[in-house]
Structures are given as structure tokens and as C-alpha cells.
Amino acid sequence: MNRTRTQFIRSHLADLSRLPVNETQGRSWISGRRLVDVGCGGGLASESLARLGMRVLGVDAAKENVEMARIHAQRDPALKYLEYVQSTAEQLMEKEAFDVVVSLEVIEHVADPMAFVKSLVDLAKPGASIFISTMNRTPIAAFVDVLVPEYLLNVVPRGTHDIKKFIKPTELSQMLRAVGAETLDTKGLVLDPINNQSNYIMAARKTK
């Protein structure tokens, strides 16, 4: 799923630059863009995004996640434009604005999704791209993201996900619009890439 999300993000950034996704003449179309990955966890997505040529800042409120991500990144000397910091989005937006804002599988865990979306938009420069992935509130998502991993396979601690906190694409789009961002595209990531019945990723642009 990480590869699918990275390809989606790269495709949209390439569209903004009016260049083909399979650009082979270096990375000038994306090089130097400043991207923040909010709720980066162990840094899996941050590393993939840094390999696209962007200057990536991975942000997580948990100290242990930041330390783990730093250790893992040190194994690849090519990740010289990747850094991590322990912080929340709210703390970070007082210091810097970004060309690209990314938050993957985080919003379904926060207490106030609307406030979290606002913090993501506030981190973005005017016209900047925003990418959010999460889980749809559907029976399929309950099966794929809760029942199977937490109760059948026992690979995720029980109680990690709460289906009531899953967010429908229409709801996320409304949140973004309310705080000054327009939805550009939505893509399903698991089982049904067209109807977005499980995990999905949404692309938006800051308009204000």
C-alpha cells in the first residue's frame, strides 16, 4: 500500500508540473520541494517520498517513533534530504510552511479530526498540495482494517482502530473545504480502488 500511495502522490505532483510521471531527465520537476509527513511513525512513507527528490521532514509526536525512523534512515546514505523531528502539526505550523503536506493513516486516530485537518492546511503554503489517506467508514473497511488484522490474524493489537472514527471521503472533503482547501482526486487503496470502500487517499490544494 505504501508504494500505491507514493505513486499517487508522485503522479499528482507531476501533473502540477505538467511533466510525465515517468520523467527520466533527473528530478528537477520535484527537486527542492519542501514536504512534511505528519504522523510519520517509523518513517516508511517519509523515506519513499524523500527518494523522489524532495526535502522531507518527518514529524511525529511520539519520541520513540522519531528515534526509530532516524535509525532506519541512517542505513541509506541516499536519504540526505530527510530529517525527523518530534512535534505536533500545531507546534510546527508556527515555524514553517510547506510546498507539500502529507498525512497517511493518522486522522482516524485523533480526537478532533476537524482540528487536525485545519492544522494540515495551515502547514501548507497557498496553492500547496495536501495528501491525506485514511479508512472509509464502511462494512468492508471494518472487515479489512479491524476484524482481520486485530481479531483473526492478531497482527495488530485489538482496539487499535475504531470503526466509528473512520471517515467517509465526502466527510473529509467537506472538512478540507471548510478550512480553505479543494479536493482534487480520491483513490481507493485496498480491494476496491474505484469505489473507495476501504482505505483511500485524497489529494487537495490549499486555496486560501
N, C-alpha and C positions, 0 to 999 in steps of 0.2 A: 504494500500500500504506500510506503514511503516513496518508492520510485514513481508511482502514478501521481502522487501529489506534486513531486518535484517537476515532472513533465508538464503538468497542468500550469504550474507557476511559470516555468520557463516559456511555455507557449504563449501565455498572456503577455509576458514582458517582451517577447519577440514581436508580438503583434503591435505593441505600443511603439516599437522602433521600426515597424514596417519592414522587418527582415525575416527571412525564413527561419523556421525552428532549427533546421539542420545546418545553420550557419557554420562554415568551416574556416572562414578567414579570421581566426582569432576570436576574441571575446569582446571586441571593442564596443559592441552594442549594449553590453551589460556591465562591463568592467567599470569599477569605481562607484557603482550604485551602493548606497548605504542601506542595508537591510537589518531589521530587528526581528528576532524569533522569540516571541513572548511565550513563556512557559516551555522552555526548550528541553526540559528534562535532561536526559543523558546526552543530548546533542546529536542524535541521529539525523534529524532533518537539517539542523544547522550545518553540519558537515556537507551534506548533499548540496545545499544551497551555496555554500562557500566554494564548492568545486565548479560552480557555474561561472565564477569570476567576480562575484560580489564581495564587498566588505561586510561581513556578517557579525552582528552582535547577538549572542545567545543570552537570554535573560530568564532567570528562574528565581522564585522566592525561597526555594529550599537550598541551603548551603551544600548539602550532600550531593544534590543533582549537579550543581555547578562544578564541584570538585571532580566528580566522576567524568563529566563532559570534558574538562580540561585535560585530565589524564589520558582519555581516549584520543583526543585531538593531537596530543603530542606524538603519537605514533606515526602521524602522516606529516612530513615536513612541508608538503604542498599546501597545507592549510594555514599559511602565514597571515592571511587576512581574516582569520576567525578569532574572535575573543569572546570571553564569557564574563558575566557579572551577576552577582546576587542582588536582585532588585525586583520590585513590582513595576508594572506598567505605569502606575500612578507616580511613583518616585522618579522614574526615568524621564517622563514627559516634561519634567521641569528643567531638564538638561539638554535635550536634543530632539530634533525632528528628523524623520527618515523618509527615504525615497520609496521604500517597500516595507510594509508591516505584515508579519505572518504570525498566526497563532493556530496551532494544529492540535486538535483533541484536548482542548483546555476548557473552553467555555462551559461544557457540560458538568464541570466540577466546581464552578464558582458559585458563591452565594447570591450574587446580583448580576445576572447576565447583561442587563441593560447598561449598568455602570461599567462593566468590563468592555463591552463594545465601544462605549464612548471613550474609554481610555485608549483603545487601539486606534480609533480615528484621530484622537488628539495627538497621538505619536506620529501621525503621518503629515508630511508636507502637503500643501494644497496641490491637488492633482495626483497625489501619490497612490500607488496600488496597495490594496489590502486583501489578504487571503486568510480565510477562516475555514477550518474543517471541523466537523463535529458529527453527532449522531442524530438521525431523524427519530422523532417520537412515533414509531410505528411498531406493529407486531413483529415484523421482520427484524427490525433493529433490536427489539427485546430478545429475540431468539439468538441472533448473531453476536450481539455485544454483551449480553448478560447471561442468558441461560447456558449457552455452550461453553464459553470460557470460564465462567465462575462456578457453575453447578455440575456440568457434565465432564469437562476436561480438567477442571480445578487448576488452571494455569494462571488465573487471575484471582486475587483474594475476593471472597464474597463480600458484597457491599461496596465494591469499587465504583460501580455505576448504578445510577438510579434512573429508571426509565422516565420518571416524572420530570427529570431535569434535562432530558433530551429535547432538542429544539428543531421544529419544522423549518424548512427553507423559507417559507413565507414569513414566519416569525422573525427569523434572522434578518431577512431583507428589510422588514419593517423597522427593526431596531437600527440598522445601518442608515436607513433613510431619515430616521428621526434625529440622528446626530450628524447629518451632513455628508453622507456617502451614498452613492448609487450602485446598485447591483449590476454587474456586467454579465456574469455567467455562473452556472452551477453545474457540477458534475458529480454523479454518484461514484463511489469508490469500491463498494462491495456488492456482489450479487447482481445488482440492477443499476448499471451506470447511466441509464436514461431516465428512469422514474425516481431516482434518489430515495429509495425506500429504506436504506440503511445508512452507512457512513457517506458523507458528501463533503465537497469542498466548494466554497463560494469565492468568487473574485468580485471586488468592488473598487470604486475610485472615490477618493475624497473630493467633494465638490465645493466645500466652503473654505 
